[in-house]
Amino acid sequence: MTFYSSSEARKYWSKVTKQALGGENVAIIVGKRAVALREVSLTYAELEYGANNSQVHAKAAEVESKAIREIANGKARKIV
């Protein structure tokens, strides 16, 4: 594990983040504590809207069924 002080991490932020994204264990020392820096996989929906995978799929199904109803009622038409 590579340790950096908070000022070193700030100074070499690009290097520190590239190490963490490369799979290396990186920690930043803050006072008497250490903060681990690692990659976390997030989807766009989680980042932008705070929605998890099941919420996104539920909303997609809801939108699809509404579109089908509106096409059937003549309020919308299917674009091919």
C-alpha angles and dihedrals in degrees: 000000000000117000126204130182114236091255092049091048090051092047095047098030095139092052093044094051093046089053092051092046088049090061098259117138107247128180132183117213114223112179106307094339136079127218117205118223116207141148118269122194113228131169123228090251092055092048098043103032108014090240122144125220096268092049091052092050092047091051091047090053090048093051092046094051091047090051091050091050093049092049090050091049093048094245091116136018132223115254114211 
